Amino acid sequence: MDFSLSQEQQMTRNMVRDFAQKEIAPVIREYDRKQEPIPFALKRMGELGILGLPFPVRYGGAGMDYIAWGLACEELEAVDTSLRVAMSVHTGLCAMTVFQWGTEEQKQKFLIPLAKGEKMGCGVFTEPGMGSDVAAMHTSARRDGDFYSLNGEKMWISLASKADFALVTVKTDSSARKASEGLSSFIVDLHSPGVTRGDIHGKLGVRAGATGWINFQDVRVPVENRIGEEGEGFKITMSAFDHGRYTVASGATGIVRAALEASVSYAKSRTTFGKPIAEHQLIQEKIAKMAQDYEIARLLYLQSGWMQNMGMRNTLQTSYAKKFATEASFSAANEAIQIHGAYGFSDEFDVERYLRNSKGAMIYEGSSEIQTLIQAGYALGERIDKPLRCELPAYDEAFWQE
Ligand SMILES: Cc1cc2nc3c(=O)[nH]c(=O)nc-3n(C[C@H](O)[C@H](O)[C@H](O)COP(=O)(O)OP(=O)(O)OC[C@H]3O[C@@H](n4cnc5c(N)ncnc54)[C@H](O)[C@@H]3O)c2cc1C
C-alpha cells in the first residue's frame, strides 16, 4: 500500500495552496463581513484550471486525477468554504455529472466550457418544501414536442445567481410506481426566458458565497439537454451527490487543519499562569484531538479518491468521509474558539468563521442524519450498490492527458 502523493498531486496541492493563501486569505475577512462573493475568485479559479482540475484535457480539464481534486478542495477550504463550494457545485454536482452521464455531444457542448471555467455551473435539487427526501420534489417538466416545459421553485442553491448552466432534477412522471422513478435531470441554461433567480441573505456561514433561489416558469428546455433517460433523474442525482460529498469531505478536512494550525500558533504565544497555554494538558487534549481528526479525515477522503481513480463505487466510503470530516471540522472550529478565549469570539481571528462555515456542511449534500441512514443501510445489508448504466470512469492517465 502506497500512501505517498505523486508529483502531479503535490504540484496541484502546492499551486492551489499558493492561490488560496496569497490571493484569497488577504481579502476573505473583508468579503465575509460584507457578505459578498470575492469578485475575482471564480474567474481566477477558472484561469488557473482549478474549476476543471479532474477532467481530461480533451474536455477542457487539467487532466488531474480524483485524488488531486480532493487535495485542491482541502487547500481551498483551509482558507474559505466559499471557494470549495464552487468545487462542489460547479465541478462536482454539475460538470462531473455531465462527465459521468452525458453523451459525447453533451460533453462537447456543456462539459468543455464548464471545465475551462468559461461557464459556471450549479446543482439544483432542493425546493422550499423538500431537501433530504429528493423523490418528494414538485418542480415538474412536461414534454412538448422537442422541448420540455419546466415549472417550479428551487431553493438553497449555491451559485444560483452566478451560474450559466444548472444540472436540474425535476418530476417528469407523477404517476410513476415509485416517486424516485418519476424524476429526470436536465442541463438548463439559466439565461433562458422564464428563469428568475436571486440570493438568500442573512446566512450563518459561507457569507462570501452566493446561495439563492431559482424560479422556473414555462422554461423551454430542448430534449437534447436531458441528461440520461427519462426516469433516471434520481440515480443521476445520487451520482451527483457522490461527487459533491467527496469535495465536501476533503474541504472540511481543510477546516480541521486550519483550526489546528491556528490553535497551535495561538497556544504557543498566549500565556496564562506563567506559561504558554500550549503547556496546559487540557489545551493539549483539544489540540491532540484536532490532529488525530485531521489524520482520520484525510485518510478517509484519500480512500474515496483512490476508489474513484480505480473506477470503484464509493458511495459508502464517501459517506463515511463526508460525515466524519464535517462533524470533525465543526468540533475543531469550536475548540479552536475555546483555545483563543475571548479573541476567538471576534472576527479579528479566523476561527469564528471556520465554525460558522463548518455547520452548513453537516446539512447540505445529505445531512449527517441522512449519512447515518446510508451507512446503517449498508451495514444491515438493506442497501447494496447496483451497477449503473453510466459509471464514473476510472482515472486513466493516457486518456486524461492526451
Ligand atoms: C449553505 C447551503 C448550500 C446549499 N446548496 C445547495 C445546492 O447547491 N443545491 C441544492 O440542491 N441544495 C443545496 N442546499 C440545500 C441542502 O442540500 C438541504 O438543506 C439538505 O438536503 C437538507 O434538506 P432540508 O434543509 O430541506 O432539511 P429537511 O430534509 O427538511 O430535514 C430537516 C432535518 O430533519 C432531518 N431528517 C430528514 N429526514 C430524516 C430521516 N429520515 N431520519 C432522520 N432525520 C431526518 C435532517 O437531517 C435535518 O436535520 C444547500 C443548503 C445550504 C445550507
Ligand as a Chemical Component Dictionary entry (heavy atoms), coordinates in Angstrom:
data_LIG
# 
_chem_comp.id                   LIG 
_chem_comp.type                 NON-POLYMER 
_chem_comp.pdbx_formal_charge   0 
_chem_comp.three_letter_code    LIG 
# 
loop_
_chem_comp_atom.comp_id 
_chem_comp_atom.atom_id 
_chem_comp_atom.alt_atom_id 
_chem_comp_atom.type_symbol 
_chem_comp_atom.charge 
_chem_comp_atom.model_Cartn_x 
_chem_comp_atom.model_Cartn_y 
_chem_comp_atom.model_Cartn_z 
_chem_comp_atom.pdbx_ordinal 
LIG C1  C1  C 0 -25.286 26.759 2.522  1  
LIG C2  C2  C 0 -26.161 25.780 1.806  2  
LIG C3  C3  C 0 -25.916 25.492 0.471  3  
LIG C4  C4  C 0 -26.737 24.600 -0.218 4  
LIG N1  N1  N 0 -26.506 24.367 -1.546 5  
LIG C5  C5  C 0 -27.358 23.569 -2.250 6  
LIG C6  C6  C 0 -27.203 23.371 -3.660 7  
LIG O1  O1  O 0 -26.248 23.880 -4.264 8  
LIG N2  N2  N 0 -28.113 22.623 -4.318 9  
LIG C7  C7  C 0 -29.178 22.051 -3.692 10 
LIG O2  O2  O 0 -29.979 21.401 -4.353 11 
LIG N3  N3  N 0 -29.351 22.199 -2.354 12 
LIG C8  C8  C 0 -28.470 22.942 -1.619 13 
LIG N4  N4  N 0 -28.641 23.125 -0.273 14 
LIG C9  C9  C 0 -29.782 22.507 0.382  15 
LIG C10 C10 C 0 -29.410 21.262 1.161  16 
LIG O3  O3  O 0 -28.978 20.235 0.302  17 
LIG C11 C11 C 0 -30.601 20.845 2.026  18 
LIG O4  O4  O 0 -30.729 21.846 3.024  19 
LIG C12 C12 C 0 -30.416 19.483 2.645  20 
LIG O5  O5  O 0 -30.593 18.473 1.681  21 
LIG C13 C13 C 0 -31.398 19.222 3.800  22 
LIG O6  O6  O 0 -32.684 19.485 3.384  23 
LIG P1  P1  P 0 -33.651 20.458 4.234  24 
LIG O7  O7  O 0 -32.899 21.671 4.602  25 
LIG O8  O8  O 0 -34.902 20.590 3.480  26 
LIG O9  O9  O 0 -33.928 19.665 5.568  27 
LIG P2  P2  P 0 -35.026 18.518 5.767  28 
LIG O10 O10 O 0 -34.891 17.485 4.719  29 
LIG O11 O11 O 0 -36.355 19.154 5.943  30 
LIG O12 O12 O 0 -34.549 17.902 7.153  31 
LIG C14 C14 C 0 -34.696 18.624 8.391  32 
LIG C15 C15 C 0 -33.960 17.832 9.474  33 
LIG O13 O13 O 0 -34.526 16.523 9.587  34 
LIG C16 C16 C 0 -33.507 15.538 9.383  35 
LIG N5  N5  N 0 -34.075 14.414 8.651  36 
LIG C17 C17 C 0 -34.687 14.417 7.445  37 
LIG N6  N6  N 0 -35.086 13.172 7.132  38 
LIG C18 C18 C 0 -34.695 12.360 8.153  39 
LIG C19 C19 C 0 -34.813 10.957 8.412  40 
LIG N7  N7  N 0 -35.347 10.119 7.516  41 
LIG N8  N8  N 0 -34.319 10.485 9.589  42 
LIG C20 C20 C 0 -33.724 11.323 10.489 43 
LIG N9  N9  N 0 -33.598 12.651 10.293 44 
LIG C21 C21 C 0 -34.079 13.162 9.135  45 
LIG C22 C22 C 0 -32.425 16.241 8.555  46 
LIG O14 O14 O 0 -31.167 15.614 8.712  47 
LIG C23 C23 C 0 -32.470 17.637 9.163  48 
LIG O15 O15 O 0 -31.737 17.620 10.373 49 
LIG C24 C24 C 0 -27.823 23.986 0.461  50 
LIG C25 C25 C 0 -28.037 24.255 1.820  51 
LIG C26 C26 C 0 -27.223 25.137 2.480  52 
LIG C27 C27 C 0 -27.480 25.409 3.950  53 
# 
loop_
_chem_comp_bond.comp_id 
_chem_comp_bond.atom_id_1 
_chem_comp_bond.atom_id_2 
_chem_comp_bond.value_order 
_chem_comp_bond.pdbx_ordinal 
LIG C1  C2  SING 1  
LIG C2  C3  SING 2  
LIG C2  C26 DOUB 3  
LIG C3  C4  DOUB 4  
LIG C4  N1  SING 5  
LIG C4  C24 SING 6  
LIG N1  C5  DOUB 7  
LIG C5  C6  SING 8  
LIG C5  C8  SING 9  
LIG C6  O1  DOUB 10 
LIG C6  N2  SING 11 
LIG N2  C7  SING 12 
LIG C7  O2  DOUB 13 
LIG C7  N3  SING 14 
LIG N3  C8  DOUB 15 
LIG C8  N4  SING 16 
LIG N4  C9  SING 17 
LIG N4  C24 SING 18 
LIG C9  C10 SING 19 
LIG C10 O3  SING 20 
LIG C10 C11 SING 21 
LIG C11 O4  SING 22 
LIG C11 C12 SING 23 
LIG C12 O5  SING 24 
LIG C12 C13 SING 25 
LIG C13 O6  SING 26 
LIG O6  P1  SING 27 
LIG P1  O7  DOUB 28 
LIG P1  O8  SING 29 
LIG P1  O9  SING 30 
LIG O9  P2  SING 31 
LIG P2  O10 DOUB 32 
LIG P2  O11 SING 33 
LIG P2  O12 SING 34 
LIG O12 C14 SING 35 
LIG C14 C15 SING 36 
LIG C15 O13 SING 37 
LIG C15 C23 SING 38 
LIG O13 C16 SING 39 
LIG C16 N5  SING 40 
LIG C16 C22 SING 41 
LIG N5  C17 SING 42 
LIG N5  C21 SING 43 
LIG C17 N6  DOUB 44 
LIG N6  C18 SING 45 
LIG C18 C19 SING 46 
LIG C18 C21 DOUB 47 
LIG C19 N7  SING 48 
LIG C19 N8  DOUB 49 
LIG N8  C20 SING 50 
LIG C20 N9  DOUB 51 
LIG N9  C21 SING 52 
LIG C22 O14 SING 53 
LIG C22 C23 SING 54 
LIG C23 O15 SING 55 
LIG C24 C25 DOUB 56 
LIG C25 C26 SING 57 
LIG C26 C27 SING 58 
# 
